[in-house]
Amino acid sequence: MYPLRNYCNSKPIFDNPSLTPPCQGEDYSLPDKGGATGVETSESVSIEFTPHPAPLPQGEREAACLVQADDGLRPAPLPQGQREVGVKYRLALALLVSGLFLVFPLMPVAENLTRVKTARLADIATYPRQSAPATVVSLNNSYLSAQIKARIDEISARVGEVVETGSVLARLDCADYRLAAQQADASIASLKARIELAERRLARTRQLMEKQTVSEELLDEREADLTVLRADHRGALSRLEKAKIDVSRCTIKSPYRAVIISRMGSVGEFADVGTNLVEVVDIEQLEISAQVPTRDIERIKNITDLYFEDSANRYKVELRAVTPAINTQTRNREARLLFSNGPALPGAAGKLTWRDNRPHVPAKLLVRRNDDFGIFLDDNGKADFHVIPGAQQGRTTPVALPPDTLLVTEGHYSLQDAQAITASER
């Protein structure tokens, strides 16, 4: 056997001419004629046989499909049977393609869409609870002190006790003030007698004056004496009232229902006016003082779901007032609130909590484009980058969007504004 050689490049085609060469994608075989110079085909070709031991590479086999014809190099012709099979194959392929066009209408070429997942804002929005530091304060925190100068005889108050309004907390030595009250009472009795005598003398003097037996000057003296005595009587009444008040101040009483915070005096000590004896705190008139950030003041004014939470309990409260001033150190405003049900203990520290009524988006949806933080929305198959002013990375952010707004929840990190997307709800 001899390998077939191409006239174009004089390279061997295949080692065994009885095998099928890949000319025109079809089989082509040569009989072993031992030194023959041609092959029977539908056209006249000239073929040269040359011994060659090595097989031909793939690229050279493709080039070997050209043979020498009468009018030059041209593709090797197919045998008759193979040409009929090729025609039938091409006809069947054409019928298949045309059938597909009949079954499936022509469709426009789809864009290069990015697949994402979306969800309605109403389905993923959160309404986080906000808080501000708060403390229960009493409207009355009093230091009960001595209002007279006296020795302390008794302090019955005990720290931690709850006392009712009017309960006796301490007693002072009141002997001197009771004596002063008795003296004032005696002085009043004396003056009453003198006033009665002055009135009778004035009456007789007026009778004698009518008879012209006494001078007018004597009448004037009698009237003046009576006026002085009456003035002295009024002064004595005031001294008696003052003595009674001093006597009442010998007993220190609770002005309201309170808890005893501390004792500041001891039995036997001399108390001057203003000496503190007992500290008490009102346990009924309580309010909550909360330091609320300025940005949240208007929001809590419209919220009724307010609570005070301490380490033990949670209390329903209602807003009473907001101070019209800003703390220069904390930049907060003080809000005063009242307990709706039972109050907490005075001095309890905790926090004022409320639920934000604005929808918040999860922090993982925030992306940064240029210098802005925002989220991507599905705007009819287009990615719409919605900037959120004041948004901070890693924190849930409030948004002002309708509840039915579609938000991109997955695949948003690589999106760009106005990019075509195809979405599926999660």
Secondary structure, 3 states (H helix, E strand, C coil): CCCEECCCCCCECCCCCCCCCCECCECCCCCCCCCCCCCCCCCCEECEECCCCCCCCHHHHHHCCEEEECCEEEECCCCHHHHHHHHHHHHHHHHHHHHHHHHCCCCCCCCCCEEEEEEEHHHHCECCEEEEEEEEEECCEEEEECCCCEEEEEECCCCCCEECCCCEEEEECCHHHHHHHHHHHHHHHHHHHHHHHHHHHHHHHHHHHHHCCCCHHHHHHHHHHHHHHHHHHHHHHHHHHHHHHHHHCCEEECCCCEEEEEECCCCCCEECCCCEEEEEEECCCEEEEEEEEHHHHHHHHCCCCEEEECCCCEEEEEEEEECCCCCCCCCEEEEEEEECCCCCCCCCEEEEEEECCCCEECHHHCEEECCEEEEEEEECCEEEEEECCCCCCCCCEECCCCCCCEEEEECCCCCCCCCEEEEEEC
